[in-house]
Amino acid sequence: MKDVTGMKKQFIVLSQAYYGKSSINSRIDCLQDDICFGLYDPSGGTIGEMLISWYYLENTLTPKLVVYDDAWFALAQFPDLIAELALLDDTNPTPAVIAEVLVRCGFKDVTPRVNPYNEKG
């Protein structure tokens, strides 16, 4: 059993990050956006992170939850999030809607919107 003591619930919205546009444009799989979320150690690292990624399916922007097996334990820590997502079943929620859900479920938006390497910001 993994220890979640002191772990922080956080997320990043790729399209809003300072590096987001170049990351999305460099993809060959037609990714339109994604939100990475999980449990993070304040000193660095994670015990589990997952993605909700948006792709076009038949001209409809559609989200997909991606959870690799090393994050299943972390996903189990979010029953409130799963319940909220269930309410959005088959509605094709936007990244903004999912970000609102994450905030309601106690996640902190830590999207790096300002480039720390650019003096102009």
Backbone torsions as a table, in degrees:
resi	resn	phi	psi	omega
1	MET	NA	130.8	179.1
2	LYS	-79.3	146.4	179.4
3	ASP	-91.4	120.1	-178.9
4	VAL	-99.7	5.9	-179.9
5	THR	-57.5	126.1	177.8
6	GLY	80.2	-4.3	-179.9
7	MET	-71.9	147.3	-178.9
8	LYS	-109.0	136.1	174.5
9	LYS	-86.0	116.2	-175.4
10	GLN	-139.4	163.8	174.6
11	PHE	-150.1	160.5	176.6
12	ILE	-132.4	132.4	175.0
13	VAL	-97.4	110.7	-173.2
14	LEU	-55.2	-47.3	-175.8
15	SER	-64.5	-19.3	-179.5
16	GLN	-96.6	-9.5	178.4
17	ALA	-74.3	151.3	-178.7
18	TYR	-59.3	-25.6	-179.8
19	TYR	-99.3	2.1	-172.7
20	GLY	-60.8	-48.0	-176.3
21	LYS	-60.3	-45.6	-179.4
22	SER	-68.0	-34.6	177.6
23	SER	-65.1	-45.7	-179.5
24	ILE	-67.1	-43.9	-177.9
25	ASN	-66.9	-23.7	-178.6
26	SER	-85.7	-6.8	-178.1
27	ARG	-77.8	144.2	177.3
28	ILE	-101.3	-2.3	-176.1
29	ASP	-98.5	12.6	176.3
30	CYS	67.4	24.1	174.7
31	LEU	-57.9	136.5	178.4
32	GLN	-104.4	-30.9	178.2
33	ASP	-172.9	162.4	167.1
34	ASP	-156.2	157.8	175.6
35	ILE	-119.7	122.6	176.3
36	CYS	-99.7	129.9	-178.6
37	PHE	-144.4	160.2	178.2
38	GLY	167.6	-157.9	178.9
39	LEU	-108.8	122.8	-173.5
40	TYR	-122.8	141.2	175.6
41	ASP	-80.6	130.4	180.0
42	PRO	-57.3	-25.3	179.6
43	SER	-91.7	2.8	178.2
44	GLY	120.0	150.5	178.5
45	GLY	90.2	176.3	-177.5
46	THR	-148.1	153.9	170.8
47	ILE	-102.9	3.7	176.6
48	GLY	164.9	126.4	174.1
49	GLU	-135.3	154.1	-177.9
50	MET	-141.1	172.1	-176.4
51	LEU	-129.0	147.0	159.7
52	ILE	-115.0	116.4	-175.5
53	SER	-113.6	144.3	-179.3
54	TRP	-110.2	129.0	177.1
55	TYR	-133.5	156.5	172.9
56	TYR	-83.9	126.8	172.3
57	LEU	-123.8	116.6	-178.3
58	GLU	49.4	49.2	177.3
59	ASN	66.4	16.0	177.3
60	THR	-119.1	125.7	177.4
61	LEU	-70.0	116.3	-169.2
62	THR	-126.2	128.7	178.5
63	PRO	-83.3	150.5	178.0
64	LYS	-137.1	129.0	176.4
65	LEU	-84.5	128.5	178.9
66	VAL	-121.9	120.5	180.0
67	VAL	-135.7	111.0	176.5
68	TYR	-76.3	160.0	-171.2
69	ASP	-63.2	-19.3	177.4
70	ASP	-82.3	2.4	178.8
71	ALA	-119.4	4.6	-179.0
72	TRP	-62.8	-38.1	177.6
73	PHE	-62.1	-44.3	179.2
74	ALA	-61.8	-42.9	179.0
75	LEU	-59.2	-36.4	-179.9
76	ALA	-66.3	-14.9	178.5
77	GLN	-80.6	-4.5	-173.4
78	PHE	-117.8	52.8	-179.5
79	PRO	-62.8	-30.1	178.0
80	ASP	-66.7	-38.7	177.8
81	LEU	-65.6	-45.1	179.2
82	ILE	-60.0	-41.2	178.6
83	ALA	-63.7	-41.2	178.5
84	GLU	-65.7	-41.4	178.7
85	LEU	-64.7	-35.6	178.6
86	ALA	-60.5	-32.7	178.4
87	LEU	-68.8	-19.6	-179.7
88	LEU	-98.2	9.3	-177.5
89	ASP	-49.7	127.4	174.8
90	ASP	62.1	31.0	178.1
91	THR	-112.2	-3.9	-176.9
92	ASN	51.1	59.0	-179.1
93	PRO	-64.3	145.2	179.3
94	THR	-78.3	167.1	173.6
95	PRO	-57.2	-36.9	179.1
96	ALA	-62.8	-41.2	179.1
97	VAL	-65.5	-43.7	179.9
98	ILE	-66.0	-38.8	177.0
99	ALA	-60.5	-40.8	177.8
100	GLU	-62.9	-40.8	178.5
101	VAL	-63.3	-45.3	179.7
102	LEU	-59.7	-43.8	178.9
103	VAL	-62.3	-44.1	177.9
104	ARG	-59.7	-30.0	-178.9
105	CYS	-90.9	11.9	173.3
106	GLY	91.0	10.2	176.8
107	PHE	-84.5	146.6	177.8
108	LYS	-102.7	132.5	176.0
109	ASP	-76.9	113.3	179.6
110	VAL	-115.8	27.3	179.6
111	THR	-59.6	124.3	178.4
112	PRO	-79.7	94.9	-175.1
113	ARG	-85.1	-19.9	-178.8
114	VAL	-111.3	129.2	179.5
115	ASN	-71.8	115.4	-178.9
116	PRO	-71.6	-11.7	-178.5
117	TYR	-98.1	0.4	-178.3
118	ASN	-111.1	116.8	-178.4
119	GLU	-60.4	-28.9	-179.1
120	LYS	-80.6	-13.9	-179.6
121	GLY	80.5	NA	NA
